[in-house]
Amino acid sequence: MLHDVTDEDTAIALGSGDVPVLGTPRLVAWLEAATVQVAAPLLEDGRTTIGTAVRVKHRRPTAVGGTIGCTAEVLSGPDEKGRLTFSVRAVDGEGQVAGEGEIDRVVVETDTFG
């Protein structure tokens, strides 16, 4: 998933800092979206996943106008309790790793949250 960094994505706009670069909360949201996309084909109808843990290092700033490509890969699961762990990575337009880590999700019935 490729994302363009806009003013709305900055640490200033998100309240997570006071510099005009990609805010960590937005980076984490984009990485989570990548896990949702990867998990979808693994699920039966009427099921979805919810996030349960995030372990991400934001390694490099990305200015407004930059791009971030986010990927996710299943490391384990789903296990008998529906838990999945994903390896996630964000690479900027210069080919540098902007962030990386792991995100855990669990499979749930969609109706549970309706």
N, C-alpha and C positions, 0 to 999 in steps of 0.2 A: 504494500500500500504506500503510495507516494503522497506526501503532504507538502503544501507550500506554507511557509511560516509567514503569518500576517501580524499586524499590530495586535489583533485580538488573542494571539497565541503567546504573547510575551509575559515574562514574569511580572512586569508592571500591571498589565491588564488582569492577570489572574490573582494578583495579590500575594505572589510567592517570592517577590523580590523587587528591587528597584532599578533594574537594568533592562534595556529594550532587546532582550534576546529570548529565544524559546524558553518558556517556563516549564519546569519539571512536571507540574500537574498535567500539562497538555501532552508532553512526551509520554507520560505514563498512560494517558487516555488513548493515544494513538497506538501504543504497544498493546494495550488491552484489546482494542478493536481488531488488531491482527490476530490475537488468540481466538476471539469470537469467530472470525472468518475461518480459521483453520479447524476449529472444533465443529462447526456446523455440519460438515459431511459425515461426522462420526456419530451423530445423534439420530435417535428415532423421532418420528413425528410426535409433537406434543412435549418435546424436551428442549431445554436450553441449558446454558451454563451461566454461573455467576462467579464473580471473582472472590477469592478468599484470602489471597496473600500476594504481595508484590515485593520483589527484591530486585531493584533496578538501580544501577549507577548511571547518573547523568554525567558523562565524561567530557563533553566539549560543547561550548556555546554555539548556537546557530542564530545568525542575525535575521531580521525581517527581510524577506525576499529570498532567503535560502530555502532549500528543500531537504526533506527528511524521508527516507524510505524505511518502512518498518516491516519486519518479518517475524514470524513465530514458527516454532517447530515443536511438535509433541516430544517431550523427553520421557514421559511415563503416563500410563493410564489410557483409557479410564479403568480404574481398578474396581473391585467389588462394591466400593462405596461411592463410585462415580467421580472420584478425584482424578484430575489431570494436572500435570506440570508441563509448562512450556518454557523453552529457551526463547528469549526475545532479543532482537537487535535492531538498533536504529543507526542508519548510515546517512551521512550528510551528502550534499551535492559534490563535495570534494573527494568522496570515497572514504572519509574518515569515520570511525565509529563514534557516534554522538552519545550513545547509550546502549546498555546491555544488561541482561540479568535473567531472572526467572519470574514467571507468574503462575500461580495456582488457581484453578477453577474447579467447580464441582457441578455435576449434572443434576438438574432439578426438573420437576414437572412445570411446564410453562403456566398451567392453571393455578399453581400455588401462589403466583404473584399477580393474579388478575383482579 
